[in-house]
Amino acid sequence: MPEPYPTNSKAWLCKRCGFVVGLIRETPERVSRLDVFRRSRETVSPIDLVEADPFAVEDLDAGTVRCSRCGNRQEWHASERALERMMARRKVRTFGLEPT
Ligand SMILES: [Zn+2]
């Protein structure tokens, strides 16, 4: 039996064709990791995740990933989402401050 795939994962979409290129998993240490599908897919169903060896690359921290459907290349950085969260917090924190 394959390991059950974590349910807190999020689809990482191709910015050109909108297909699911991979899945973003958050580790218990709250670090994001990308698992890249061998073939981009329109949707992700639980069956995809029990299929033998669906990923071309697992645990990707950063790199360029190619969409197998349309050939678009896009950058993945594990820090991308952490950065988004940080920016969101910063916006809240500085809101209402006098400009210097
Ligand atoms: Zn694509």
Boltz pocket constraint, residues with backbone or C-beta under 6 A from the ligand:
constraints:
  - pocket:
      binder: B
      contacts: [[A, 14], [A, 15], [A, 16], [A, 17], [A, 18], [A, 19], [A, 40], [A, 67], [A, 68], [A, 69], [A, 70], [A, 71], [A, 72]]
      max_distance: 6.0
